[in-house]
Amino acid sequence: MPKTNKSEFTQFLEKLGYNPAGKDVGRFVYCLEINQNQKTEIEFVFASNATNFKTKTYEEHRRIWNSNSSSAFVVVSETETILINPKVKPDESNPFRGKIESFEAGIRTEVDQKTQQWLSSKQINAGYFFEFVREKTKQNKKEQEVDKDLLLNLIALRLDLSAEKDSEAVADLLILRSLFLKYLEDRGIYPKGFVSKVLSTGRQSELLQAFDSVGKINGDIFKNEPLSEADFSSKQMQDLNRFFNSDYRSGQGTLFPYEFQHIPIQLISHVYEAFLNDSKKHGKGIYYTPQFIVRFMLEETLSPILVTDPDVAVMDPACGSGAFLVESFRKIVQAKHVQFDFNEKKRILEKQIFGIDNDGQALRIAAFSLYLALLEDLDAGFIRQQIEDNSPILPSLIGKNLLYGNTITDDHLFKDKTFGCIVGNPPWGSVPEDDNNEHQLERRAIGEKGKVGSKAEYQSVSTFQRSQAFIFSVSKWLSPDAIVGLIVNNSNFLNENAELFRRTFLQKYKLISFFELSHLNPILFKKKTIGIVKGEKIEVGATEPAAFLVFSKENKAAVQVKYVAPRLTALSKHLNLVHFTQRDVRIVPQSVLLEDDLAWKVLVNGDWDDLALIREKIAERDLEYDIECKSGFKPLKNMGSIGEPHYRPLIRSEDFDSYYLKENLTFFNWNQTLGRRRDEKIFEGSKILIAFRPKPEDKLRLRCIRTSNNEIFKNDVSGIYIKKGQRQVSGLAPF
């Protein structure tokens, strides 16, 4: 067999309509811009001969799976081409495990019609390629993205470490510091196998010495909470070693699947945020922010600022593990073209990146993630030399850039400092009513209007809503031209109880863009089970849809708001992105939103004509009648009894089609503890029940029924009531 000329790979790509000129002849990445701020990548890699076809496929699959960047990748050999799903976890014993389709074309054969039909640039640009991939992978049960998989293995590891010494705090410190060592090993700063060599000794002193060697370059993740030999055991070191040498949950002797030099740093932040949530933040309203929405939000806020002000200071008022700060840091570094300049990157980190959180461990994770971002792209030899010389190259961030505190209640945080960009995902929902001191301080600050301890800026916050309080709280940190981008629960802009909040918000700020994201909830925050660890389901996500708002300081001039309600298209669902067209965009005068609160709701699914029609019908309506809308009760995952069982017929969203109630309703024990117990009067008398979220088969049409019975309904159903004065109208005849 004559030696293959690598240029034949280039010729193969050119036959499919690509232009790989100037690219690595063994790898070609095709980047497709979906819209202004969203893109996806398809990688083509070349296996030079049949012998290394399987090896190359596995190695590239592992790299791409860890990088979490490509929606598909293609391996090309001399006579065959294989399309691989990179969301399937790679398996060395089965290198073609993620195969979507194979093609009888290679660099030594003609490019046949089938290959042209599905792999050409023309098909990718037209979107047919993604439809093909989506159909082929629709029922693929083997998909497990790297972030979900790593999260599950970390949770399993933590449970084992905690059980040994009955200390979750020590377990988290061991995991975090060992991960940092492993990152340095994968970067080539420590020799290959360094972490495993240390752990396999079983001697606590060896691991502490390794931690100390890194601690000498400063930073916050190895300080303040020292570990001693008595804090952990040889058994815990064995568990750590097993984690770094195998697929921990499966217990099989497969290779360690993760490559930290390829996993995006922002993704590590996301994983650790969910890792912390699983243990310590359950019920606090802080959710795993998907990586693609972080990038989208920063493209809408930070990117335009960097064009004219690359020295802008960025702050996240609820930074958690630092996902927004890491991506902001990387964008500033790229804008200044200083990826390889350590001193300039360090200056950016100290002068332009800031965050607040009320969880000390989250701040350590944020510092950890930012240190990884600082070391990214730097020469391994340079970092190794700094460690050997005991140079304190990592700046201390906690207490300076990363402050421990509560944005809602604390007035001293970054006092007299302003920022050009504030971005983040503040806590959602109402402040819990319990004995927690911090919760009590928040409720006092938000809810006790005019009393000692209450804050004037929260006078229009409804029902102790945290995200509303954050929206008003950030005003004290805004520089004159600052841009704010926050993602919050969309009930702030749809709930009737929040009308005063909306009016005050529009009077206080200039609303630049509003993205109503309820249609995208399945790929954003929808709660879902990602796996099972030791018999327990692991869930990520939330129950409420989201809205993303971009705003700035008050502007007296006429303001035109970009109101966008993206639909969940097959493309956005398959690629995990915010995909919208001009048909989804409305340009709305801010004065309209201020004067007519109904516009917020109508524009979710409608347009100006719909708003005008509804206004007309409301004007024609007999003003003696009022319409009310109330959602049903909210169940809990684990509900306890509060008395003798009282079973009532239950109507769920799936129990009715348009106009028809299905037979054989289930029965629900009403005498249980509930997340939200509604006044039983809402279940009585004449009403229209509407499914809270349409199903795909509804095709965006309302699905509703009339009922005069007293069935109860959950919060996936809303009741519409017509009243005349205080009397509920029977039969709904006036309308």
N, C-alpha and C positions, 0 to 999 in steps of 0.2 A: 504494500500500500504506500503510494507516494506521500510525502509529508504534506499535510494540509496547509495551504496558504491562508492566513487569517483574513486576508482581503476578500476571500470568498464569502465570509460572513457578512461583510459590508455589501457585497453584491446581492446576497440573498435579501437583505433588508431593503435595498433599493428597489428590488422587484416588487416588494410589498408597499412601495410608496414612501418609504422613510428616507431621511437624509442624515446618516450617521457621521458625516464628515467631521473630523476633529474629535470624535469620541473614541473611547477605549475600544479597540477592535474586538475584544472579547465580551464586551457588555454594552448594551445600548438601552438608555432609559427614555421612553417617550412620555412627555408630560402634556396632558390635555387640560386646557383651561375650560372648566365647566361654565363658570361665570366670573365676574370681576375678582371675587375673593376666594374662589374655590377651584381646586385642581385635583387631578388624580394622575397616578403614574402607572405605566405598564413597562415592565423590564423584559428585555430579550437577552439571554445569556447563551454563550457558545460552548458546547462540549466538543473538544477537538478531535476525539475519536470514540469509538464504541466502548473501549475499555473503561474510560472515565465517565461515561454517560450517566450511570447510576450515582456515582460518587459526586459528580458535579451537580446533579439534580438535587441531591440531599443537602449538600453544602450551601447552595444558593437558596434553597427553600428555607433552611434554618436561618440564614442571614436575613432574608426578606421578611420572614415571619417575625423575627425579633425587631426589625426596623419598623414594622407595622405601617409601611408607607405605600405599598403597591396594592392595587385592586386585583391584579393578576400578573403572572409572569410566564414567560415562554422559554423553554430550553430547546435549542436547535443543535442537531448533530449532523453527521454527514448525510443520513438518509431519512431521518425522522424528526418531527417537531412535536413537542408536548406542551399543552396549555395546563398550568397548575393553579390551583386555588391557594393563595398564600395565607388564608385564614385557617386552614387545616393545620393542626400541629404536626411538625415534621417528625418522621420516624426513620431512623437509620436502617432498620431492618426491612423497611418497606418504602424505599425512596420515591415511589410513584403514588404514594398514599393520597395525595391531594389532586391527582390527575382529573381534569375536567374533560379533556378530549385530546386525541392524538391525530396527527396529520402525516400523510405519506409524502412529505416534502422535506428536503434538507439542502445543505449547501452543494451537494453533489447531484441533486436531482432537479427536475423541473418543478416550478411552483405551480401546483395544480389548482383547479377551480375552487375546491373546498377551502384550501389554505387562503386563497385570495378573498373568498367570500367572508371569512371570519377574522382573519388576522391582519388584513391590510389597513393602512392608515385611513383610507376612505371609510371603511366600515366602523372604525373606532371613532372617527370624527362625527359620523352620522348617528352614533349611539347604538347601532345594531349589535356591535360586539358585546356591549354590556347587557343587552337583552338576552343574547345567546348565553353569556356566563350566568346570568340570573336564573334563567330557566334550567340550566344544567345543575345549578347548586341549590335550587329552591328548597329541597328536602334534605339537604346535607346535614346529617346529625354529627358529623365528625368535626365541624368547625369549632375552634376554641382559640380566640385571639390571645395574643401574648399577655396583654394586661390582665385579662380575666384568669388565665391559667396561672400566672405568677401570683396573683392575689390569693387564689385557692391554696396554692402550695405554701405561701407565707402564713396563712391562717392555720393550716395544719401544723406547720413547724412551731408557731407560737403556742398552740395548745399543748404540744408535747413538751416544749421548754418550760412553760408555766406550770405544768403538772409536776415536773421534777422538783422545783424549788418553791412552788406556790407563790410565784412572784411574776406578774405580767410585766411590771415595769422593767425588771432585770432582763426578761426575755426580749422586750422591745429594744433595749440598749444593745444586747448581744447581736440581734439581727441587724440593726441599723449599722453598727460599726463593722460587722463582718461583711455586709454588702458593700461598704465603702472600700474595704480591703480588696474585695473581689473585683470591683470596678477598676481599681488601680492595677490589679493583675491583668485583667482583660485588655487594658490600655497598654500593657507592656512595661509598666513602671516597676512592677514586681515580676519575677520570673514565673513562667507558666507552672501551675501546681503549687504556688506559694501558700495560698490559703489552706488547701487540703493538707499540705505538709505540716503546717502549724497545728491544725485541728486534730490530725491523726495522732499527734503525740499524746493527747489526753491530758496534758499538763497545763493547768490554768495559767501558770507563770509564762508559758510560751505565747499564749494568746494575748495576755496583758502586755507583754513586751512588744508584740506586733502592733497593738493599739497605741502604745506609747510612741513607737517610731513614727507613726502618722500624726499623732497628737502634737509632735514637736513643730510641725509646720503650721500650728495654730488652728483657728477655726473654733466653732462652737459645739460640734457633735461629739467631741472627746473630752470636753471640759465640764465643770460644774457638778456632774454626777459621776464620781469615780467608781470604778468597779474593783473589788478585791477578789482574791482567790476563794474566799469563803462565800462569795455571792453566787457562784455557779459551780457546776460539777463536771466531771469527766464525761458523764452520760450526756449532758447538754452539748458538750463539744462533739460527741459522736453524732448526735442528731444534726447539728450544724454541718458536720462533714458529709453526712448522708444527703443533706439538702443540696450541697454544692457539687455532688458527684452523681446524682441520679434524678429521676423524676420522683419527687418525694412522696406524693400521695399514692402513686401506683405501687410503690415498693419494688418495682422492677429494676433490674440492673442496667437500665438504659442510660445513655449519657445525659449529663446536665444540659437541659434544652436551651438555657438562656445565654445570650452573649451580650454583656452589659456595654461593650463598646459599640453595639449596634442599636440597643434599645434606646429610643429617644429619651432624653432626660425629663422632658415634660411628662412622658408616659410613666416614668418612675414616680414622679410627683403624684400623678393621678392614682397610681396603684397604692401608694402609701396613704393617700387621703382616704381611700376606701378601706384600707387596712385599719386605720385608726377609727373610722366610723363604725366598723364591725364591732369593735370592742368598747369604745368610750363615748361615741356620739349618737348612739341609737336614740331616736326621738327628739333630737335637738334641731332638726330641720336643716342639716348641712349635708349636701349631696355631692356625689361624684360628678364632676364637670367633665363631659366628654372632650377629648383633645380637639376634635374638629370645631367645636363651638368656641373653645378658647381662641383658636386661630382666627375664626370668623370675627369674633368680637374685637380682637386687636386690629384686624384689617380695617374695621369700621371706625376705630378710635385712634389707636397709636400710630398706625402707618401714615395717615394724612399729616399728622403733626411732625413726624420725622423728616418729611420733605423739606420743611423750613426750619425746624428746631431739633436737631439731633441730640441736643443736650437736655431735652425735656426730662423732668423727674416724674416717675410713675409710682403710684401708690395703690395698694389693694387693702381696703378697710376690713376685710375678713379673709386674710390670705391663706389660711389653712396650711397645706403642705407646699404652697408656693407655685402652683401650676401656672397662674397668670404672670407671676413675677419672673419665672424662668423663661417663659416665651417672650416676655417684654425685654428682658436682658438680651436674649439672642437676637431679637429684631433690632435693638439699638446697636449691638456689636456689628451686625451685618450692614446696617445703614452707614456706619462709620468705617467699614472695611478694615476692622482691626482684629479679625479672628485669631491672628497669630501673635498679637502684641499683648503680652501678659500684663504689663504695667498699665496700659490703657484700659484693658478689660477690668482690671482691679479697680481702677478709678471710676469706671462706669458703675460697677457694683456698689461702691461706697457712696457715690454722689447722686445716682439716678434711680435706684431701686429701693422701695420702702414698703413695709407691710405691718399690719396689726392683726393679732389674734388673741383670743382669751384661753387658748390651750397651749401650754408651754411645750408639750411634746410636738405639736404641730409646727411650732416655730423652729424646733430643732430639725425637723424634716425639711422645712423650707430652706434652712441654712445648708443642710446636706445637699439638697437639689441645686441650690445656687452655686455651691462649691464645685459640683460636677460640671455645671455650665461654665464656670470660670476656667476649669482645667481642659474643657473641650477644645480640640484642635491644636493644643499646645504639644510641643515635642516631648515625648516620653523621657528622653534623656535629661532634659531641663528639669522636669518635676522630680526625677530620681535623684538628681544632684542636690536639689533643695532639701529633700528628705535626709540625705546623707550628711548635709552640712547643718542640719537642724535649723534651717531658715524658716522663720515664721511668715510664710508667704500668703497664707489664707487669712483674710481680714476677719476680725470679730464683728459679727452682724447683730446678734441678739443684744438688745438694750440700746442699740444705735439705729440701725436700719430696720430691724424687726422688733417691734415693741409688743410686750405682753400687756394686754388690756382689753377693755370692752368699748368699742366704738360708740355704742348707744349711751353709755353712762359716764365714761371717763372724759373729762375736759382737758387733761394735761397732755394727751397724746399728740406729739408733733406740734406742740403749741407754737403759734406764730410762724408756722411753716406752711407754704402752699405748694401745690403740685400742678403740673400742666396736663396730666392724664391720670384719672382715677378709674380703675376697672376691676371688676370682680363679680363673685357670686355670693352675696350676703345670705345669712340664714333666712329661711322661709317660715311662714306660719306664725301663729300667735305665741307669745311668751308663755311657757307652761305655768300653771297656777299650782305651785307646790312649795315645799319648805326650803328649796335651794336658794341660798342667799343672793346669788347673782341674778337668778330669775326674779326675785322679789325687787331688787334694785331696778331691773329693766322695767318691770310692771309699774313701779312707782314713777320712773322717769317718763314713761310713755302715757300712762293712763290716768294719773291723779291730777287732772287738769286744775291748775292754779294752786295746788297744794305744795308744801315744802318738799323739795326733792324732784318735783316735776319740771320738765323743760319746755320752754315756750315753743321751740321749733317742732315739738311733737303734738301740738294742740289739735291738728287735723288728722292724726294717725288713728285708724279705725281698729277696734277690737285687738289692741296690743300687737299689731302686725309688725314683726321685726324688720322685714324688708322695706316697709314704708319709712320706718324710723331711720334706717341706713340712708335712704334716698335723701332725706332732709339733713341728716347729720353731716354728710360730706361737703355741704356748702361752705363750711368754715375753712376748708383746705383748698379752695379753688383759686388758682391764679386768674387774672383777667380773661385770658383766652383758653382756659382749661376746657377739656372735653371729658365727660363722664360716660362710662358704659357699664351698666349693671344688668344682670339677668335675674329676674325675680318671678315669683308665682303670678300668673296672669290674672288671677282673681282680683288683684289690686286695681285692674283697669276694667273689670267686668262686673264685679260684685256691687249691688246697690248700696250696701253699707259703706262703700269706699268712695262715694261721690264727693264728699267734702275733701278727702285726700286728693282726688284727681283735680279738683278745681284749684286747690292750693298749690299743687305741683305745677300746673300750667301757669299760674300767676307768678310763681317764684323762678321758674326756669324757662329757657328756650329749648323746646323739644326738637331735636334735629331729625332723628329717625326712630321709628317704633316698629319692631318686628314681633308680630303676634304669632307665636310658635306652637299653638295648640295642635295644629295638624301634624307637627313633627314630633309630638310627644313619644311615639314608639321608638324613635332613635335618639331621643334626648334623655329624659329622666324617668321614663316609665319603669316602674318597679318590676324586676324580673329575677328569676333564680338563675344563677350562673353555674351552679354545681352544688355538690354535697360534700361536706367535710365531717367525718366521724358521725354520720347519721343526721347532721343538721343542715338544712337548706341555707345557702349563702345567697343573700339578695342584695342587689344594688339598685339605686333609683329612688324615685319619689312617686307620689300619687297625683300631683298637680301638674298641669301644663305650664309652660313658661312664656315669658315675654322678655325681650331684650330691648332696652331703651338707651338711646344716645342723646345726651343733653348737655347744655352749657349754662353759664350764668344768664340772668334775666336780660332780655333784649327787647326794647320797646318797639323796634321796627316790626313791620308785618312779617310773620314767620310762616314759612311753608314747610310742613312736616312730611317726610317720606314715610308713609304708612305701608308696611309690607306684611302680607299674610301668606307665606309660602305654603304650597301644597306638598303633601308627602307623595312624591312621584316615585315610580319604580327606580329611577336613577338615584334619587336622594336616599332611598331606603337601602339600595344595594351598596352604594359607595359611602354612606354615612356623611352627608354633607347638606348644607342649607342651599337648596337649589330653587331658584325662582326666576320668573321671566317678568317682562314689563306688564303682563296682564295681572300679576299679583301685586303691583305697586300702585298706590294711590297717593297723589299729592294733595294734602289736606291743609287748609289754613288752620293754624293753631287756634285762632279765634272760634272756628266751628266746633272744635273739640271742647273748648271752654264753655261755649254758649249752649251746646246741645249734647248732653252727656250720652244720649242714645247712640251717637255716632260711633263710640268705642265698640259697641256690640255689633252694630250692623256691618261695619267694615271688616269684621272677621271673615264673613262669608259673602258679603255683598259689595255694592258699589254705590255711587251717588244716586242712581235711579232708584235703587232699593230704599235708600235713606229718604229720598223725596216722597216715595209712595207711602212709606210707613208714617212719615210726618203728616201726610195728607189724611190718612186713615185715623190717626190719633186726633187730628183737628176736627174730623167729622164725628168722632165718638161722643156719645152722650156723657157729658162731664160728671154726671151723677155716679158713673161707674168707675171703679178702679181695678187694675190688674196687678196681681202679685205673683211672684215666682219664688218657690222655695225648693231646695234640694232635700233629699231624704236623709235618713240617719246614716252615721258612719260606723261600721262594725270594727272590731279589733281582731288581731290575729289570735290572741288568747283571751277569751271572754269568760269572766267568772260569774257565778250565779248570784242574784240579789234577792232571791225569794223563790216561791213555788213556780215551776215552769208555767209560762203563759204563751201558748202557741198561737200565732196569728198568720193568716195567709200573706205571702210575700211576693211582690211584683218586682222582678229584676229587669234590667235593660233587655236581656235576651228573651224575656217572656212575652214580648209582643212585637208584631209586625205593624205596619201602618194600618191603624184603625181596628185591628183585631187582637184581642187578648187570647193567648194560648190557654189550653185547658191544663188541668192538673198542676196547679201552682204548688210550690214547696211551702212548708210552714217553718216559721222562725220563732224561737223562744225570745219573747220580748223582755223577759226578766233576767237580763244579763248586763254586765258592764259594757258600755259602748264608748267608742271614741267621741261620738257626738250624738246625744239623745235629743230628738226634736220634740216640740210640743205635739201631743197626740192629735190636736185639732187639725193639723195639716193633713191627716190621713182620713178625715171625715168629709162627707158631702161631695158635691159635684166639682170635678176638676178635670183638667187635661194633663196627662202624664207624657212627658217627652224624654226620649233617650238622651242622656247627657252627651254622649259622643256617638256620631253616626258610624255604622258598620260600612265596610267597602261596598257591599251590595246596595246600601241606601243611596249611593251616588250623590251624597251631600243633600239629599232630601230629608225633611223632618220625618221622624218616625214617632208617632204619637197615638194615644187612645183616649177616649172619654171613659170616665168611670164615676159612679156615684156610691160605690161600695167603700168599705173601710179597710181595704188592704193596706198594709204598710209597704214602704219602698225605701231602698238604699240610696246612697248618694250618687249612684250612676243613673238616677232618674230625677227629673225635676217636675214639680207640680205647678200648674198654672191655675190661679183662682180668680174668679170675677166677683167683685163685691159691689154692693150698692149701700153706701154708708158702712155700717158695721155688719150688715147681713150678707151672707154668701148667696150668690145667685144660683138657683137650681136649674139644671138643663142648659145653662149657658146660652139661652135664647137671644139675648140682646146682641150677640156677636156672631 
